[in-house]
Amino acid sequence: MAKQESLRTSECPVARTLESIGERWCLMIIREAFDDVRRFSEFQKNLGLAKNILASRLKHLVDIGIFEILPASDGSAYKEYVLTEKGRSVFPIVVALRQWGERY
């Protein structure tokens, strides 16, 4: 537990960023959102992620301000997970990771 606490309060911005969004599924969820995925069922279908894990990661991403939950844009009863300004600012990180992965 002490290790996790030290990352959250670390003076190192890389450590703090990894603590916030560095978990594998968090970045994959954010990547999907950049491809206009907004609904829980769409995230689950695209990622093949268990419902409980997806729900936990989405809650975390909402709690830290990466996503906000809004009524569905089509007027249906569904809710949508929409990237906030903070969430959209992650785009260059996702692009850099993709470029690095393609190169190496």
HELIX and SHEET records of a PDB file:
HELIX    1   1 ALA A    2  ARG A    8  1                                   7    
HELIX    2   2 PRO A   13  ILE A   21  1                                   9    
HELIX    3   3 ARG A   24  PHE A   34  1                                  11    
HELIX    4   4 PHE A   40  LEU A   47  1                                   8    
HELIX    5   5 LYS A   51  ASP A   63  1                                  13    
HELIX    6   6 GLU A   85  ARG A   88  1                                   4    
HELIX    7   7 PHE A   91  ARG A  103  1                                  13    
SHEET    1   A 2 PHE A  67  PRO A  71  0                                        
SHEET    2   A 2 LYS A  79  LEU A  83 -1                                        
END                                                                             
